[in-house]
Amino acid sequence: MPDRQKDWHHGVAFGDGGPVTDDTTAGPPATDDTLPADRYLGDPAVRAEWDNRYSERQQLWSGRPNGALVAETAGPTPGRVLDVGCGEGADAIWLARGGWDVTALEVSGVALERAAGHARDAGVTVRWVHAALAEAELPPGSFDLVSAQYPALLRTPDAAAERALLAAVAPGGVLLLVHHAGMDTQQAHESGFDPADYVWPSMVAALLTDDWETQVDEQRPRVAPDGGAGAHHTDDVVLRARRLR
């Protein structure tokens, strides 16, 4: 999805992103080279769905970073970042080039292979995690920035995905959640997409407590890279929140 504007992606993205390891092993973001290359944490059906989608095209996304991510990270000093739904790796590679220590999460193994190849070509190092967000076993409170650009996170009664996003942010860190404006109010599609099945920024904002400072919560025109799926969307909803403690 970097630009992850994938249209629908579970724990990854909707629409058309100490040193870390450059591998495509799944599970917790560790440097354990013994992890099996095919270890995936999440729903196998979701993995298969997105593997099939990526396999249909040699390149699904534009290959350039998402505009909201570029704009919202113009000031912060680079630190540890989690890229939720990294797709073919454009956001993750852009962040790594900027000095960030990048962990990138994705459900599609096909996408991860492409992302890892692009990172090698770019000469940057990224830790790749093959998992859905809620099942990823990420160390809590370990990221200075959690970036979720157009994520297709499935909604559950216990708000597992929303809570996983918040839990990953370190004290003093920032959650940046960006989505296509207006999608949450659409009716269920004949294709099977139902907005009621997915997590939207307003749902995450509703979980913010006094431990958080909302810095941005607005709709704005989307700065979209040319090409790639999702280029027809014109406006973004941007939620940026800082964890105080």
Secondary structure per residue as TSV (DSSP state, phi and psi in degrees):
chain	resnum	aa	ss	phi	psi
A	1	M	-	360.0	-12.3
A	2	P	-	-72.2	116.6
A	3	D	S	-67.3	118.6
A	4	R	-	-76.9	70.5
A	5	Q	E	-97.6	49.8
A	6	K	E	-65.1	154.1
A	7	D	S	-81.1	-40.4
A	8	W	S	-149.8	122.0
A	9	H	-	-147.6	129.6
A	10	H	B	-80.7	112.7
A	11	G	T	67.6	12.8
A	12	V	S	-128.0	-92.2
A	13	A	-	-162.7	151.3
A	14	F	-	-90.1	172.2
A	15	G	E	89.1	-149.2
A	16	D	-	142.2	360.0
A	17	G	-	360.0	360.0
A	18	G	-	360.0	160.9
A	19	P	-	-64.8	155.6
A	20	V	-	-108.3	164.5
A	21	T	-	-92.4	150.1
A	22	D	-	-104.1	80.7
A	23	D	-	-147.2	171.7
A	24	T	-	-113.4	29.0
A	25	T	-	-73.0	154.7
A	26	A	-	-96.5	179.1
A	27	G	S	93.1	-163.4
A	28	P	S	-57.4	147.5
A	29	P	S	-74.0	76.3
A	30	A	-	-118.0	168.6
A	31	T	-	-97.3	25.9
A	32	D	-	-79.2	103.7
A	33	D	T	-71.0	-8.1
A	34	T	T	-85.3	-6.8
A	35	L	S	-60.3	133.5
A	36	P	-	-63.5	139.4
A	37	A	T	-63.2	-22.8
A	38	D	T	-102.1	12.9
A	39	R	-	-73.3	115.7
A	40	Y	-	-125.8	133.3
A	41	L	B	-108.3	108.9
A	42	G	S	152.6	-173.0
A	43	D	-	-75.9	118.5
A	44	P	H	-59.4	-31.6
A	45	A	H	-66.3	-36.7
A	46	V	H	-68.8	-42.7
A	47	R	H	-58.2	-46.5
A	48	A	H	-63.2	-40.1
A	49	E	H	-58.3	-46.1
A	50	W	H	-80.4	-29.0
A	51	D	H	-61.1	-42.5
A	52	N	H	-63.9	-41.5
A	53	R	H	-64.6	-44.0
A	54	Y	H	-67.4	-34.4
A	55	S	H	-68.1	-20.1
A	56	E	T	-72.8	-19.8
A	57	R	-	-138.1	146.2
A	58	Q	S	-69.7	-27.6
A	59	Q	-	-146.5	122.2
A	60	L	-	-93.6	-36.7
A	61	W	S	-110.3	174.1
A	62	S	-	-71.0	-24.5
A	63	G	S	87.0	6.0
A	64	R	S	-118.3	153.1
A	65	P	-	-68.5	153.3
A	66	N	-	-67.2	138.3
A	67	G	H	-60.9	-41.0
A	68	A	H	-65.4	-37.1
A	69	L	H	-62.9	-45.8
A	70	V	H	-60.0	-45.5
A	71	A	H	-66.5	-41.0
A	72	E	H	-83.3	-10.8
A	73	T	T	-110.2	20.2
A	74	A	S	-69.0	-28.6
A	75	G	S	-103.0	-38.7
A	76	P	S	-62.2	144.3
A	77	T	-	-69.2	131.0
A	78	P	-	-57.2	141.3
A	79	G	-	-146.3	-137.5
A	80	R	E	-92.4	129.1
A	81	V	E	-129.4	141.2
A	82	L	E	-109.1	121.0
A	83	D	E	-98.8	105.5
A	84	V	E	-85.9	113.7
A	85	G	S	80.9	63.8
A	86	C	-	-76.9	-13.9
A	87	G	T	55.4	-129.2
A	88	E	T	-87.4	7.3
A	89	G	S	97.0	5.8
A	90	A	H	-62.3	-45.3
A	91	D	H	-65.5	-45.6
A	92	A	H	-59.8	-43.0
A	93	I	H	-67.8	-40.8
A	94	W	H	-62.7	-42.2
A	95	L	H	-64.5	-43.9
A	96	A	H	-62.4	-39.4
A	97	R	H	-62.9	-29.0
A	98	G	T	-84.8	4.5
A	99	G	T	97.9	4.3
A	100	W	-	-77.3	148.3
A	101	D	E	-90.8	104.6
A	102	V	E	-104.2	129.2
A	103	T	E	-113.7	127.2
A	104	A	E	-121.9	128.6
A	105	L	E	-111.1	136.3
A	106	E	E	-157.4	143.6
A	107	V	S	-85.3	-27.1
A	108	S	-	-88.1	121.4
A	109	G	H	-67.3	-32.7
A	110	V	H	-62.7	-44.8
A	111	A	H	-64.4	-40.5
A	112	L	H	-63.8	-39.1
A	113	E	H	-61.4	-42.2
A	114	R	H	-64.8	-45.0
A	115	A	H	-60.4	-44.5
A	116	A	H	-63.4	-37.7
A	117	G	H	-65.8	-42.0
A	118	H	H	-63.9	-38.7
A	119	A	H	-64.9	-41.6
A	120	R	H	-61.9	-42.3
A	121	D	H	-63.1	-33.9
A	122	A	H	-83.1	-10.4
A	123	G	T	73.8	29.8
A	124	V	-	-118.7	160.0
A	125	T	-	-111.6	130.9
A	126	V	-	-137.9	143.7
A	127	R	E	-92.0	122.8
A	128	W	E	-102.5	131.4
A	129	V	E	-121.8	121.0
A	130	H	E	-95.1	91.2
A	131	A	B	-167.6	159.2
A	132	A	-	-81.5	153.0
A	133	L	G	-57.2	-50.1
A	134	A	G	-67.5	-21.3
A	135	E	G	-103.5	5.3
A	136	A	S	-77.6	-11.5
A	137	E	-	56.0	43.5
A	138	L	-	-75.7	143.5
A	139	P	-	-61.1	127.7
A	140	P	T	-67.0	146.3
A	141	G	T	59.1	38.2
A	142	S	-	-114.9	3.0
A	143	F	E	-124.0	134.3
A	144	D	E	-75.2	-24.2
A	145	L	E	-141.3	128.8
A	146	V	E	-113.1	114.2
A	147	S	E	-107.6	120.4
A	148	A	E	-125.6	99.8
A	149	Q	E	-99.9	108.4
A	150	Y	S	57.6	47.7
A	151	P	-	-75.3	143.6
A	152	A	B	-102.7	73.3
A	153	L	-	-90.5	125.7
A	154	L	B	-73.1	136.6
A	155	R	-	-80.5	136.7
A	156	T	-	-131.7	158.7
A	157	P	T	-58.2	-30.1
A	158	D	T	-93.8	9.5
A	159	A	-	53.0	43.8
A	160	A	H	-61.9	-43.6
A	161	A	H	-68.7	-43.3
A	162	E	H	-59.7	-45.0
A	163	R	H	-69.3	-32.1
A	164	A	H	-66.1	-39.1
A	165	L	H	-59.6	-49.0
A	166	L	H	-67.5	-40.1
A	167	A	H	-66.0	-26.9
A	168	A	T	-74.8	-18.2
A	169	V	E	-79.9	131.3
A	170	A	E	-77.0	153.4
A	171	P	E	-53.6	129.6
A	172	G	E	88.4	-9.4
A	173	G	E	-87.1	177.9
A	174	V	E	-127.7	138.1
A	175	L	E	-101.0	126.2
A	176	L	E	-118.8	109.1
A	177	L	E	-118.0	122.2
A	178	V	E	-125.5	135.8
A	179	H	E	-143.4	165.9
A	180	H	E	-74.3	127.0
A	181	A	T	-66.4	139.9
A	182	G	T	88.0	-10.3
A	183	M	G	-69.4	-31.1
A	184	D	G	-69.4	-17.1
A	185	T	G	-101.3	1.2
A	186	Q	S	-71.3	156.5
A	187	Q	-	-80.4	160.2
A	188	A	-	-58.0	137.5
A	189	H	-	-89.8	155.4
A	190	E	T	-63.1	-24.3
A	191	S	T	-69.6	-13.7
A	192	G	S	110.4	-9.6
A	193	F	-	-75.1	126.8
A	194	D	-	-127.4	116.4
A	195	P	G	-54.6	-27.6
A	196	A	G	-65.9	-14.0
A	197	D	G	-85.5	-7.9
A	198	Y	B	-121.7	161.8
A	199	V	-	-89.9	134.1
A	200	W	-	-120.5	159.6
A	201	P	H	-53.5	-35.5
A	202	S	H	-62.5	-30.9
A	203	M	H	-71.2	-37.2
A	204	V	H	-70.7	-42.5
A	205	A	H	-59.6	-34.8
A	206	A	T	-67.1	-18.9
A	207	L	T	-92.6	-5.4
A	208	L	-	-70.2	132.2
A	209	T	-	-107.6	-169.9
A	210	D	T	-66.7	-10.1
A	211	D	T	-77.9	-1.3
A	212	W	E	-125.6	148.4
A	213	E	E	-116.4	118.4
A	214	T	E	-79.2	116.4
A	215	Q	E	-95.7	-34.8
A	216	V	E	-143.4	133.1
A	217	D	E	-152.4	89.3
A	218	E	E	-154.8	164.2
A	219	Q	E	-102.8	136.4
A	220	R	E	-146.4	159.7
A	221	P	E	-60.4	139.3
A	222	R	-	-82.6	132.8
A	223	V	-	-93.9	101.0
A	224	A	-	-105.6	133.6
A	225	P	-	-63.9	149.1
A	226	D	S	-69.8	139.1
A	227	G	S	81.4	169.7
A	228	G	S	87.6	157.1
A	229	A	T	-65.4	152.2
A	230	G	T	85.6	3.4
A	231	A	T	-67.9	-12.3
A	232	H	T	-78.3	-14.2
A	233	H	-	-74.6	134.6
A	234	T	-	-106.8	-23.3
A	235	D	E	-130.1	149.0
A	236	D	E	-113.4	152.5
A	237	V	E	-104.9	124.6
A	238	V	E	-118.2	122.6
A	239	L	E	-117.5	120.8
A	240	R	E	-126.0	120.3
A	241	A	E	-132.7	138.6
A	242	R	E	-105.4	131.7
A	243	R	E	-83.4	121.5
A	244	L	-	-81.5	-34.8
A	245	R	-	-159.1	360.0
